[in-house]
Amino acid sequence: MFSPQAKRRWQRFKSLKRGYYSFIAICVLIFVSLFAEIWVNNRPILIHYNDTLYFPSYGDIIPGETFGLDYQWETNYRELKQQFKDHPESGNWMIEALVPYNPYENHFIEGEFPPYAPSFEHSHYLGTDMAGRDILSRLVYGFRIAILFSLFLLTISYVVGIIIGALMGFLGGGFDLIFQRIIEILSNVPILYIIMIVASIITPNFWTLALMLGAFSWMGLTWYMRTETYRENTREYVLAARSIGASNWRIMFKHILPNSVSILVTFFPFSVVSGITALTSLDYLGFGLPAPTPSWGELLQQGTSNLDYQWIAASAVIALTIVLTLVTFIGEAVREAFDPKKYSYFS
């Protein structure tokens, strides 16, 4: 299924322990965030009521009357939990999420005002923000949004950058010159000002920001792809393929791209870092995702504006540092595993 070269590179990557364990750690974080509704939610994972099982986390809204409460809107699960405690003889029970809050829920404690310091008594393990929302839940959901945003942005950058860069290097001539001028013009466009203008006209969302940033993020990758394609286009194996009548499409997809794209894989982790920091920066400046979307940048903004509540900024800074460090370690390991001095396409 995998070529011997790919297997050797994977073995080399695994031998670089710092990068390999960082890869496992980031995969665990992504898995946890993708299924955050199970681990971080104000709805329980499982409820046993009158010999019937309910799964509120991913199911439909369950009205209170289902559990014998005197209202038809969504069940107040904390009230239901207390009811189960008060009547243990009923045999009813529930399994709560590890963090029993969702990122949008405002939790107010009687006699106190938010933000609340970290507390195990109220299950606010990292405290709350200025609106009384649980910080840990907002970190988890914010990470999911940030990683999906960066991966979508990376996909746009790689698809557009590889296609245009390969065509510039392969076709050359007028096509190459025209796109060189286009890239030079777009490179001088202040993207932050563009986003500020758009944000003043409409409320930006996930897709708006991703498309705006994606429209300008492909150019750096294009230069690398153009250079690699130019170099590979003059190699003996390409000239031999042309001499036996191979089509341009076959030369591009069977010969040039496999030898050119491999070096671009080393930029993959660093592109993820760029996407996460871009979204965090925009949210911090107030031009990112609309409130109350969970966001690390919004937590940073709250923390730096209210230094008396140091846990707000500290939680966001530590989370951001850990994730970016892990991804950087992965990038270093990938770069070494794909080092052309160690392995070539034909080795």
N, C-alpha and C positions, 0 to 999 in steps of 0.2 A: 504493500500500500504506500509506504514511504520509501523514497530513494535512499541509497546508502549514505549519500551526502547529508540528507536531512537527519538521518539517524545519528550520524557523527556529530552534527551540530547540536542536536538535542542532548546527547551524552556530554558534550562539552559544556552546555548550559547547566546541566544538572551538577556538574563537578564544581561549578562556581556557587558555593553554598549560600553566600549572601544574597545573590540574585535569585537563586532557586527558591529559598525559603521566603523571600519577599514576594515572589510570584504566587506561592501557595497562600500567603497571608492576604494578598490583595484579592485572590479568587474567593477566599472565605468571606471577606468583607463584601464583595459584590454579591455573593450568594445570599448573605444575611440581608442585604439591602433589597434585593429583588423580592424576597419573601418577608419583607418587613411587617406586613399585615399580621403575620403569625406571631412574631416576637415583640413587636412594638405596636400596641393597639389598645384603645380603651374598651374594645369588645373582647370577651374571653375567647380562648381557643376552643373550649369545649364546655358544654353545660349538660348536666344530667338532671332532668326534671320529670318526675312521675314516670320513670322507666323509659323515657324518650331522650335521645341524644340530639343536641343542637350544636351547630358549628357557626357561630355568628361572625367570625373573623372575615371569611370570604363569602358568606351567604347573604341573603336578602335581609333587609331590616326586619327585626322581630318585634312586634308590638308588645307592650307591657302586659296586656291582658292574656297573652299566651302563657305567662308564668304566674297568673293569678293576681296581677297588679291592676289597679282600677283606672287605667288609661290605655289609649289606643296608639299613642305615638311610640317611638322607639324606646326600648327598655333602658332604664337607668340601671346599669349592671352593678354599680357600687351599692345601690339600694337593694338590688336582688341578692348580692353577696351577703349583705348584713342580714337579710331575711333568712337566708340559708343558715347563717350562724345562730340566729335566734331560735330556729326550729330544727335542731340537728336530728330529731326523731323522724323527720320527713324523708331522710335518705337522699335529699337533693344536694348537689354539689357542683362546683365549677372549677375549671383550670384557667387562671388568668394568664395573660401574656407576661413575659419577663419585665417589660416596661408597660404598665397599664395605662398609658396615655397615648393619644394620637397627636401628631404635630400641630393640629389646628385647635386643640381643646384648651380653653382657658380655665385653669383650675384655681379657685379662690378658697383660701383657708379662712375660716371665721375668726375675726379679730386681728387678722394680719393682712398686709398689703404686699403684692408682688413688687419686685422679684423675690423669690424665696431661695435661700441658700441651699446647697446640697443637703439632702435629708433622706435617710433610709426609712424613717417613720412614714413619710408620705410617698415613698417610692420615687422621689425626684433625685435620682442618683447624682446628677450634675447640676441640680438646681433648676430654676425657671428663668425665663427672660422677663422683660419689663411688662409683658402682657399676661404673665402667669402661665405661659406655655412651656411644657417640659423640654429642656434643652437637649437631653439625650435623644428623644424621639425626633427632634428637628435636625439633629446631626445625622441620624441614620437616614431619614428620608431625604435630607439635603444632599447626602453623599450619593444616593441613587440618582437623583436628578443631575448632579454634577457629572457623574461617570457616564450616564447615558448621553448627556449633552456633549461631552468631550468625544465619545465614540462616534456620535453622529457627525460632529464637526470633522473628526479625523477621516471618516468615510468620504465626505465631500472633498476634502483636501487631497486625499490619495487618488480617488477616481479621476477628478479633474486634472490634478497635477501630473499624474502618470500619463494620461491620454495626451494632453497637450505637450508635455515635455518630450514624450516619445515621438510624436509627430514632428516636433521642431527639430529633433536630432536626426530623425530618419529622412524626412523630406528636404530639410534645409531650404536654401534659396529664399524666395519671396515669402513663403509661409513662415519661415523662421524669423525673418526681419520684421514682418508685420506683428507677430506675437511678442517679439522683444520690445517693440515700441508700446504695445498694449500693456505689457507687464510693467514697464517703466512708468507709465501714466498711473496705473492702478496702485503701484507701490507708493506713490506720493499722495494718495488720497487719505486724509485723516479719518480713519474708521470710527474713532471715538466721537468725533463731531457728527458723523453721519448717524450714529446710534442716538446721540442726543437730540438731533433734529427729528428723527423718526419717533423717539419716545415722547417728544412734545406734541406730536400729532396723534399718535395712537398709543394704546397700552401694549408694550411688547410682550410677547409670550415666548414659550420655549422654541417654537418653530421660527418665529420672526427673528429672534436673536441668532439662532443657529444658521439660518440662511444668510443673514447679513454678514456674520463673521466668516461663514464658508465662502462667500463671494470674494473675500480678500485673503483667505488663508492658504490657498493652493499655490501661490506664486513662488514661495521659497523652495518647495518640493520640485517645482517644474524645472528650475535651473539644474538641480542635481540629476534629474531624469534626462534632461537634454544632454548634459555632459556625458553621462554614461552611455546613452544611445549613440552619440557621435563617436565615442571611442570604440564601442562594440561593432559599429557599422563598418569599421575599417579592418576588422580582424580577419584572419585567413579563413576561418570557418564560415563567415558570412559571404566572403568572396567565392568560396567553393560552392556554397548553396546556390548563389546566383548563377554560377557557371553551369550548373546542372539543370537550370531552368526552374528553380523554386520560386513561387510567387512571393510578392511583397508581404502578403498576409502571413504566409508560412514562415518567412524569414523573421518577421516581427514577433510572432507569437511562439514559435518553436525555438528560436535561437537568441534573438536580442533580449526580449523581455525576461526570460529566465536568468540571464546573466546580469541584467541591469537592476531588476527589482530587488534582488537579494540584499544589496547594500542599503536600499531604502527601508528595509525592515528594521534596521538599527534606529531609525528615527521614530518608530512607532511609539515606544513608551514616552519619549520626550514630547511627542505631539499630544499625548493624553494629559501630561502635566500642563502643557500650554492651554488646553481646553478648559481644564478645571480652574486654573488661575484666571483665565479670561472671564469666565462666568462669575467667579467669586469677586473679582475686581469690579465688574459691572454692578453686581448686587450691592457691593459696599458703597459705590458712588450713587446708587439710587436709580440707575438706568437699566437694571436687569429685570428679573422676573417680578411680576406684580405681587404685592402683599395679598394674603398671608402665606405665600408659597415658602416652604422650608428652604432656607438658604444659609450657607456658611458665611457669605458676604454680609448678609443682613445681621447675623449674630455678631460679626466683627464690628459692624457699624454701631450696634447697640452697646457693645462692650467698650469701644473707644469713646463713646459719648457719655458713658456712665461708669467711670473708673472706680467708683466706690463698690461696684458689684463685680469684682475681679473675675469671678467664676464664669461670667458670660463670655468675655473676650478670651480668657485662658482656654476654655473648652474648645472654642473654634480654632484658635491658634495651634493648640496641641494636635487636634484632629487633622488640620491641614498639613502640619509638619510631618506627621506620621505617614499620611497617604502619599505626599509628594516625595518623601524619602524612600518609601518602598518602591514607588514607580521609578525613581532615579536609579536605585540599585538594580532593578530589572533591566533598565536601559543599558547600564554598564555591562551587565552579563550578556545581554543579547548582542551588543556591539562586539564583545570579545568572541562570542560563539560564532559570529558571522564574519570574523576577521578574514579577509581574502588572503592574507599572508599564511594562514593556517590551512584554509580549505578553498578550493576552486570548484567551479561547476563540473569540471571533468575529472576531479580527483576521486 
